[in-house]
Amino acid sequence: METQPAQDAVVVPPVPPGEGRFADNIVFFARTLRKAGLKIGPASIADAIEAVEAIGMGSREEFHAALFSIFVKRHEDKPVFDEAFRLFWRSRDLVEKMIAMMSPRAPDNREKEKAKAGETRVSDALLGDQRGNKPPREEPDIEIDARFTTSGNEVFRRMDFAQMSAPEIALAKKELSRLQLSLDTVRTRRFRPSHVHRLVDPRATMRSALRTGGSLILPRYREQKEIRPPLVVLADISGSMSQYTRIFLHFLHALTERRRRVHTFLFGTRLTNVTRQMRHKDPDEALDECAAAVKDWSGGTRIGETLKDFNRLWARRVLGQGALVLLITDGLEREGIELLSAEIDRLHRSCRRLIWLNPLLRFEGFEPRARGVRAMLPHVDEFRPVHNLSSLSDLAAALGTGNSSTYDPRRYLDRMRGLA
């Protein structure tokens, strides 16, 4: 008596011996993942086929776990793999999507739902060839006055990192490496010799006079020494922030190559110092080293506890000489709000300038309703977005200037009082 397969099982139609195509489907699936940006080689494909043969045809969850354990090497590849698995191994959903794409439909004026993380990259990998093979349509020549339109480059610079395809992410990384970085300087209490006749250096003048026995006294001058202050980065790598943080680390890698004393810390549920890993010349190698050093990538977040660890263990080492601190997080802390408020206040008092970079500012109607955001806002100097190339370009220019009134957190504090 034949038994019906489980509802969640991966159904494979029976085929004669020697004519199975299941291994070929795994190969095609691996090629799709490679097009979507995952690093997959021939050895991984062979391992995946052997793993599936070892576990047999069980449930869909077991099949997903077997392929996931072989193909996913980085935390940020998980959403791409999940979306590709959902589309590739559920033919009914894929057919429905393709029919919906090809069928005419009435215009939909409803607000479109944003694509999931990795969905654009998977769609390009699965349907890119079909899209490119469409025959060109004959279009009449139309002259368009583009003086008041937005260029393609400007649209790309304002595109959200989470909605970019794999080629667009690669192009964004190249753009980040070419950013013009503004390097600020601060005056210290130390002095250096100067040719400007403004401030006399008594010690240097007396030493010069001693060489001539005091018969000739020529004044020597000095000026305050200017240095580039340390740059300290605290980046959130929790599940809601990992995609933005990884793109920002490419920007930070370019900054590390052109500026001395850049200290990088990643945090989720614990604090990890990745300054040494970020010094690799190759940016991909540097980020892979960071991912290997961090144990809680794409996990939970404990902002208050990690700031406490930083203030206790690292603040005195890296926050000297007018350090500038970049804090990258969405501020969505649910517990320990009192601890978070106290620790960010201590951090603010320990540095010269504290800039909070929050991807939630990409929403025009953003309001500081979350308790964690309300606790952090009074203790930062600037509140900036960090979700596209344009925001990172503005940040690069702002590193060499003072506080900007455009990103003054007091605007949100006033709005917060209105919500209270």
N, C-alpha and C positions, 0 to 999 in steps of 0.2 A: 504494500500500500504506500503510495507516494505521500510525503508530508510537505505541507506548504512552508516556504521559507519564512523566517522571522521578518517582522516589518522593517527592522533596522538593519537587516543583513545586506551585504553587497551581493546582488544577484548576478551571476555569470551564466549566460546561456550555455547549454551543453554543446560541445563540439567534438568531432571525431579526434582520436589521438593524433598528436603531432600537428594539429591545425589550430591550437589555442592561440588567442590574441591577447590574453591578459597581460603577459610580459610586455608586449608591444604597447599596450595602453599605459603601463607604468613608465615606459620610455618616453611616450608622448607627453605624459603628465610631468615628467622631469624636465623636458624641453620647455614646457609652458612656464614652469617655475623659474628656469634659467632666464627666459625672456623677461619675466617679471622682476628680475634683479637678484635672485638667490644664487649663491655660489655652489653649483652642483657639477661634479665631474663624473666620468664614466664609472669610477670605482663606487661612488655612492649609488648609482643606478643599479649596479650588480648587487650591492649589499641590500638594496630595497627589495629586489626580486627574491633573493634568498630569504629575507626576513618574512615576506608574505608566504613563501612556500613553507617556512618553518611553522608559522602560527596557523596555517590553513585558512579556509574561508569561514570565519566566524562572524561576529557582529561588525557593524559599521564602525563602532568606537575602537575595536581592536585593530581594524584595518587602518584607521586614521592614526592611531598611536604608533603602529609599525612604521608607516611612511614618515610621520612627524619626527620620530627618533633618528631617522637616517638623513632626512633632507634639511631639517632646520638646525642651523649651527649658530645663529645669532638671535637674540631676544626680539629684535625689531622685525624679524622675518615671520614671526608667528601669525600676525593678522593677514599677511599676504598668503601664507600657506593655507590658512583656514578658508579664506575666500576662494582660492583656487580649487581646493578640495571640494568645497560645496558646489561649485559650478561644474567641475570636470566629472565628478563621480555621481552626479545626479542628472542623468540625461534628460529626464522629464523637465526639470527646471531649466536646463540649458536650451532645450527646444522651445519652451514657452517664451524664453527671453528673446531667442532669435526670431520667432514668429512675431512677437510684439514689436521688434525693431523694424521688421520688413513690412508690416501691415499698416495701411493708412488709419489715422485716428483723428478724432475731433480735437481741436486745440484745448489743452488743459491749462486753465488760468490759475490753478492752485499753486501755492508755494512749494517748490520742489524740495524734496528731502535731500540733505547732503549725502554724498557718497561715503560709504564706510571706508575705514583705513585700509589701503591696499587694493580697493575695488577697481580703481582706474588702471593700476598697473596690471592686474589680472585680466581685465577686459582687453587691454592692448595686446597682452600676450596670447590670449585665446583667439581674438577676432581681428588682430592687426593685419594679417595677410588678406582676409576677405575684404576688409575696408580698403586696402590699397589696390585690390584688383578690380574695383569698380570702373567701368569704362568712363572716360571723361565726357562730360556733357558740354555741348556747344552753348556757350553763353555769349550774349551780345556784349560788345565793348561799351562799358559805362564809365564815364569819367566822374570821379568822386572827389569833392573838395574835402580834404582831411585836415584842414586847419583846426577844426574844433572837435576832432575825434581823438580817441586814445590809440596810440600805436600798439603793435603786438608786443613789443618789448616792455611797454608800460603795463600791459595786462599780465604778462608773465611775472614781472616784479611784484605785482600785487596778488598773485595767486597763492592760496593757502598751501603750505608744505604738505598737509595731510591729504590734499586732493590732487597732488602731482603724480604723473605717471613715472615709470622708471627712467626713460630718457630725459624727462623734465627734471627729475631729481639730480641726475648726472650733470645736466647743464647748470643747475642751481649751484652745485658744488664748485664748478669751474668759475662761476660768477663770484662766489664768495672768496675764492683765492685771489681774485683780481681787485677786490675792494681797496679803495684808498683809505688807509687807516690814519687817523689823526692821533699823534702822540703828545699827550700833555706833559707838562713839567711843573714841578713845585720847588720853591726855595727852601733850603735847609738852613740850619744854624751855623753850618760850617762855611768857611771862606776859601777862596782861591785867588792867586795873583791876578791882577787886572791892569790893563794899560789905560783904563779910563780914570782920569784924575778927579775922583769923587770921594773916595773913602781911604784915608791914610792907614797903612798897615804899620803900627809901631814896631813890632818885633822884626819884621823884615827890614825896616829902615835902620834899626840899631845894628842888626847883623851886617848889613852892608857898610855901615860906618866903621865897624870894628876891623873890617878888612883893610881900611886905609889908615888905621890908627886914630880915627876921629878927626882927621884933617879935612875930610870931605863927607858931608852928610847930604845924601840925596834921598828924597822921600820915595817910599814904595807904596803902592796902592793895592787894594783888595776889593773883592765883591762877593756877595753871597753866592754860594754854589747852587746850581739848579740840577735836579735829577728827575728822571722819570719814575713816578711812584709805582709801587707794586700793584698789580692787578690780580684780584682774588675772585674766583668764580665758584659759586655754589649752585649746582644744577640738579634739579629734581629729575629722577629717572623712573618715577612710578608709572603705572600703566597708562594714565591719562597724559603723561608728559614725555614718554620715551621717544616718540617720533619727532617731536620738535627739538628735544635735547640733542638727538644725534645729528641733526642738520646744524644746530648751533655749534656743536663740537668741531665741525669742519671750519666754521668761521673762527672759532677759538684757536684751532691749529694754525691757521694763517696768522693770527695775532701773535701766537707764541714764537713763530719764526722771526718776526720783525720787532719784537719787544722783549726785553729781559724781565725777569722776575714776574712771571705769570704763574699763578698757583691755581690748580683746578681740583675741585672736590665734587664728587657725585654722591647723592643721597637718595634713599628711598625709606627703608626702615633702619638703615645704618649709614654711617659716613665713611666714604672711601676716598683716599688721596690718590689721584691719578696724574699728578704733575709729571712724574718721571715717564709715564707711558705716553703723554702728549708731546714729548720731545723727539719722537721718531720723525724722521724726515718725510716718510710717506704717510699721507693722512689716513688712508685705509688701514695701514698697518697699525697706526697709532690708535684708531678707534677699535680695532680688533683687540688690541692689548687692553684697552679700557674695559671692553665687554668681558674679557677673561678675568680681569681683576675684581669686577663687581659681582657680588653674589645675589643681589636683590633687584636686578634690572627688571622693569615692567611688573614689579610687585606692588606692595602697599606703600604708604608714606607716613612718616612721623616727623613732621617739620620741626616741632618744638624740641623733641629729643635730640635730633641731629644738630640743630643750632646750639643746643646746650653742649654737646660733645665738641663742636668746633670752638666755641668760646673757651672751653676748659682746656683743650689740648693743643689748639693751633693758633688762636688769636694772637698771642704774644709773639709767635714766631713769624707770622706773615703779614700782620696788620701795622707794621711800623712805617715811618716816613711818609705819612699821608696816603695810605693805601686806598684804592678804589675798589668797591665790592659790587659784583653783579650777582643778583639773586634771581634764579630762574625757577619759578614754580607757579602753579595756579592758585596756591593758598587754600586749597580745599582741605583744611584740617578739621576733624570732627571732635577730637578729644584733646584735653590739655591746652585749652585756649589761654588760660592764665600763664602757663609755662611758655607758650609761644610768644605772648605779648612781652613777657619779661626778657626772654632771650634775644628777640629781635631788637628790643630797646638797647640791650647791652652791646649787640653787634653794631648798631647805629652809632653809639657813643665811641666805639673803638676805631672807627674808620673815618676818613675825610668825607666820603661820599658813598651813599648806598643807593643803587639803582635796582628797582624791582622790574623784571621782565616777565610779563604774564600773557600767554597766548589767548586767554579769555577776552582780552581787549579787542580781538578781531570782530566781536559782535558789537554792532552799533548801539544796541540797547543794553549794554552791560551795566549792571547795578551791583554795588558791593553789599549783597545780601548775606553771603556766607560769613559765618562767625570768624573763620580764620582770616579772611580778607579784611574784615573790620578790625581785627586785632593787629594786623601788620601795617595797614595804611598809615597810621600816625607816625611811624618810625622809619619812613623811607624818604629820600630826597626827590626821586623821580619814579614815575609809574608808566612803563612803556610796553607796547606790544612786541611780540617776537615770533610772528607766525608767517612772515614772507620776506622776500629779498629787500623790499622797500624799507621795512622796519629795521632790518639788520644794517642796511646802508645808513639810515639815520643814526643808529646807535654808534657805528664806526666814526661818523663825523662828530658825535657828541662827546666822545671820549677825550677830546682835546679842548673842550669848552666847559663853561660853567653850567649850572642848572638851567633847564629850559622851562619857561612858564607854560609851554604847551602841554608838558607832561607833569605838571605840578599835581601831587596827590591831594592837595587841599580842595581841588574841584570835586573829587569824589568824596572827600570828608564832608563837604557841605551837602552833597546829595545824600550821604548817609544819615546826616542829622535830619534831613527832610523825610527820610523813610522811617525814622524812629518815632 
